[in-house]
Amino acid sequence: MPRLTDKLCLITGAARGIGLAIAKAFQAEGAQVILTDIDQAEGEAAAAALGGRFIPLNVADEAAWEALASQVPQVDVLVNNAGITGFEQGYIAHDPEHASLEEWRRVHAVNLDGTFLGCRYAIRAMKEKGAGSIINISSRSGLVGIPGAAGYASSKAAIRNHTKSVALYCAQQGWAIRCNSIHPAAIMTPMWDAMLGDGPDRPQREAAMVADTPLKRFGRVEEVAALALLLASDEATYITGSELDIDGGLLAGSAASPG
Ligand SMILES: NC(=O)c1ccc[n+]([C@@H]2O[C@H](COP(=O)([O-])OP(=O)(O)OC[C@H]3O[C@@H](n4cnc5c(N)ncnc54)[C@H](O)[C@@H]3O)[C@@H](O)[C@H]2O)c1
């Protein structure tokens, strides 16, 4: 029996990377999938290849969420996946001393405002049924400090906490609307291209990036999608307000601990 039969699932930032892998995994389990993204061309192509529906959506735009609500007034699963590091156009200072307020706000607008607006939409679109699953893609960076990407880390930490507020609020209302966060460490997606480059030293840069990861490799998008699938399904009906790490063991210990 497919695990998401009859469920309508909407995923943000689904044109590529983790979001697209989640869309594929959900569809393979019988869900009706709506892909959304700010990148209309890539999103439409991805949805066409999948046989799913695409709706353009900039998650930081409140009016766009309201327009979405009139198009899709009811939903069973929402994955707030869209996110940016701030390094999409190349290196810009994001450390606590040199980051500009404009850059700080740009990252928070997509990652945090986008997740807040997504959760608000989902609660309203799930409450009539009184059930649903909201899955927020945070990060390992939401659990530890990241000196070179302070805005990203701050926004992902706030997603972790807002997830718990949403979970408790929905439980207080007597709804079986669950809300959980997923915390991936390094997962190989196009997000890394700006940081790893495409030069001959890319394999060394990749290896250096995961040198402290106990499993010594990047994660795969399918591995994150498998976790999202669990949270979306009715196998997870007692899981809410939880944070699930998927990090190759990175957070299990400390690089500073004695061998
Ligand atoms: N890849 C990793 O190592 C990693 C680790 C931890 C967390 N994450 C998180 O996972 C999520 C997906 O990351 P990814 O690696 O697949 O990234 P990606 O860059 O490959 O894909 C992100 C997608 O989001 C879309 N997007 C960007 N801004 C948007 C906006 N304002 N509105 C709607 N869509 C927008 C992009 O067009 C793109 O399709 C992000 O929230 C990211 O922070 C990724």
The ligand as a Gaussian input file, in Angstrom:
#p B3LYP/6-31G(d) Opt

LIG

0 1
 N       22.313000      21.008000       0.549000
 C       22.668000      21.045000       1.821000
 O       23.804000      20.693000       2.167000
 C       21.700000      21.522000       2.865000
 C       22.050000      21.332000       4.210000
 C       21.177000      21.769000       5.196000
 C       19.989000      22.367000       4.845000
 N       19.682000      22.548000       3.532000
 C       18.418000      23.207000       3.230000
 O       17.667000      22.416000       2.339000
 C       16.847000      23.253000       1.541000
 C       17.049000      22.910000       0.081000
 O       18.417000      23.109000      -0.235000
 P       19.112000      22.561000      -1.558000
 O       20.458000      22.143000      -1.165000
 O       18.222000      21.637000      -2.288000
 O       19.245000      23.945000      -2.346000
 P       19.204000      24.306000      -3.896000
 O       19.863000      25.643000      -3.996000
 O       19.714000      23.203000      -4.729000
 O       17.631000      24.457000      -4.164000
 C       16.901000      25.487000      -3.544000
 C       15.667000      25.783000      -4.376000
 O       14.976000      26.845000      -3.696000
 C       14.567000      27.796000      -4.661000
 N       14.417000      29.106000      -4.040000
 C       15.382000      29.978000      -3.677000
 N       14.822000      31.101000      -3.199000
 C       13.479000      30.921000      -3.240000
 C       12.365000      31.718000      -2.879000
 N       12.517000      32.966000      -2.394000
 N       11.130000      31.207000      -3.060000
 C       10.957000      29.972000      -3.566000
 N       11.963000      29.185000      -3.957000
 C       13.213000      29.658000      -3.774000
 C       15.658000      27.760000      -5.720000
 O       15.191000      28.297000      -6.964000
 C       15.991000      26.280000      -5.783000
 O       15.180000      25.607000      -6.720000
 C       17.230000      24.687000       1.919000
 O       16.337000      25.202000       2.866000
 C       18.599000      24.524000       2.531000
 O       18.930000      25.561000       3.430000
 C       20.501000      22.138000       2.541000

